[in-house]
């Protein structure tokens, strides 16, 4: 897929890099203790990945105890013991069913060459079907759009909920809660340019201590009311819902707050690998969360007045202020999962042709999934600040939380059916048998969360709708532009044949013309011939394709086709998680018979400007959005890593 602004487009680092946490071929030697040393290094590397995943992947779900139990119980006024047990059972079994069964045991196996997330799953489903599907694209776009809504609400509600703990420690802090929240959020987004790896190195150990603290707090209170241990039996969750009818349905929407962050778990899989994420969940995160919710339940039973600030009132008085400050740090970490996930999702959307190519900075020399995207970062910051200023309390923001998360979960569940049935070859009946109970669970949570629309739930829906419109406009616009170019284009075979008898002056060297289709004559070539009246000795029509897979093996990267003595087509293929490196690929093309010398090669890039028109192509409002998106596109020269001194840009104007 090409950008609409430039006639060529492409994609990221070499697929030969090992997946996160994987051992590198040839890493074990035959001399002395090399195999043992390599195994030790491998274990050490895996431990670092596991700790890093605890910091980045589980930060969001790890701070849910700050508000999930409180918001659930507040709907009941002064709940009795059985009601507290029922709500706690709902919280615990939401974690078991949604996170453990669906994500950890099923979706983490649906990795697209090591990458996860809604769009990666969509690409995997399309590959499994063997043909493009508009329905699957629509599901992927909708899931991705809703994820962005979650990605901006998470930092707002998490940091606010922690900062509000200051007024529990001392009422004197209340006027400073909002300013402190904004300062923390600004600091978080400013730190993103240092990279996920460095952030994870800091956040991982912090969150390990956080989860151990959650478990310790829970254990210290659980025996205040041992009856809450009955919550481990799912019967009490079902009984609560049946007994309370509509009120139970309302509470169900609040208990869903316990699993927010699960989709980020899947989206961040490319950063750390499925094994590290799975081990971290089962060995530390899940047990710590369960123990903490049981402890909060016991406190709610033994001290009903504590319900409004359950989490912080679990902490001893002498430790409360330091723990509030610690929770502020933890909520900063919580936001990281969604921020990292938003970067990965945006990069996938760019490569799949759903968004324009934006600047991507690689922040790690070894993990190609660790990236930083400046424009995405600062746009997210603006949205988060707006939410904090608008809602001002975590309780009000909690009402806006949940709809986008569960909406994304439903999209992932539907796409997973296709993957299980076709890619895993389980067949449709078994795929439906596995996923239908999970989809029913997701749909039930969605129905319960829809009750929050008037109280703030409209916010993620509005954000999602804006993202859908942006992606839809980009898809329509690029298809219109490419379709028009193809209709007006001259087949390259015919053009090469006509040039064999042309008297146009030949100049030494190689000219490479970037284009979206190798079958047609690039407009830049026609403009060069028309205005400069020259041809190079060798003319290469260069096209770069993005495939529906994260990486492409080196053996399948390049296809060189000779058309005539003067013309050839060169196709480069990249996966949607790869960045293009044109000089490197062209150096490799020598093995395919293409002589390449950077200092004797000129790259011709078509630069288009667009003029909106109500009578051509898309509606006028969509034209303006499309043109705005084109202007945000990363410069093709930088994107493809072409030396600026070797680029010739030829512009033309098009009405859209």
Secondary structure, 3 states (H helix, E strand, C coil): CCCCCECCCCCCCCCCCCCCCCCCCCCCCCCCCHHHHHHHHHHHHHHHHHHHHHHHCCHHHHCHHHCHHHHHHHCCCCCCHHHHHHHHHHHHHHHHHHHHHHHHHHHHHCCECCECCHHHHHHHHHHHHCCCCHHHHHHHHHHHHHHHHHHHHHHHHHHHHHHCHHHHHCHHHHHHHHHHHHHHHHHHHHHHHHCHHHHHHHHHHHHHHHHHHHHHHHHHHHCCCHHHHHHHCCHHHHHHHHHHHHHHHHHHHHHHHHHCCHHHHHHCHHHHCHHHHHHHHHHHHHHHHHHHHHHHHHHHHHCHHHHHHHHHHCCCHHHHHHHHHHHHHHHHHHHHHHHHHHHHHHHHHHHCCCCCCCCCEECCCCCCCCEECHHHHHHHHHHHHHHHHHHCCHHHHHHHCCHHHHHHHHHHHHHHHHHHHHHCCCCHHHHHHHHHHHHHHHHHHHHHHHCCHHHCCHHHHHHHHHHHHHHHHHHHHHHHHHHHHHHHCCEHHHHHHHHCCCCCEEEEEEEEEEECCCCECCHHHHHHHHHHCEEEEEEEEEEEEEECCCCCCHHHCEEEEECCCCEEEEEEEEECCCCCCHHHHHHHHHHHCCCCCHHHEEEEEEEEEEECCCCCCCCHHHHHHHHHHHHHCCCHHHHCCCCHHHEEEEEEEEEC
